[in-house]
Amino acid sequence: RPLSWRDSVCEWRDYIEETEDTDVVFKNGDTGEYATGSDPHRFAPDYSAKQYAKLKDLERGLQDQYGKRLHTAMLSLTGSSTDENGDPVPPVDHLLDLDESWEAVRRELSRCLENKRWEYLAILEPHASGYLHIHIAVFVEGYVTRETFAPVIRAHLRNCSIATEDAHDVEDDTTISVRHAGADRARDDDGQLDELACYLAEYLGTYGEDPLQAPDRQQMSNTVLWATGKQRWRPSQ
């Protein structure tokens, strides 16, 4: 029979406990020397800390390269967690369906920002229910507006079978939010990028925490990521 949420999370928790005292070890085939490597799994606190460090490095690099021309946007892509009868969709099926539009979304983002320098960072964030949705932080050198990114949202709607128009109003800040971060930084030494970095860091996983002590929604979403092999953090090159 299909596993329930509770059964699935218990399996994920067993995996975390089994790997708690595990190190990744590499052996040099020529010398026979051993060396410990990266964290045993991507839910470890140290792994999240490394991802946060990369995020701060991205922030500093963009501030230096784009300067006062830096604009940021946050795009949100969701999908219904219930079927046409109102019954809950299996969480793994939901994430696979949500991800149907990903390649189309990336292509449309490239078209919308043609002839500009830009980078993106997509993060899978859990709702309170444990089901996931996607935030895409976009960093652009040059002027952009909410209308710039409307075609990206429409690409998601066209290519995601569980996406609904009522949850993707392009006039709503919860769907598309745009800021002139370079100008904000000129007025405020702390900078709006710091605020964005802190916001994104919340969704890197259980940053600095034992994953088994994370909120239920985080453990549920981690279980889905573990079951599908999908990454929570999706950076551009």
Secondary structure, DSSP 8 states (H G I E B T S, - for coil): ----HHHHHHHHHHHHHHTTT---EEE-TTT--EEE-S-SSTTSHHHHHHHHHHHHHHHHHHHHHHGGGEEEEEEEE---SB-TTS-B--HHHHHHHHGGGHHHHHHHHHHHTTTS-EEEEEEEEE-TTS-EEEEEEEEEES---HHHHHHHHHHHHHH-TT--GGG--TTSTTTEEEE-HHHHHHH-TT-HHHHHHHHHHTTSSSTTS-GGGS-HHHHHHHHHHHHHT--SEEE--
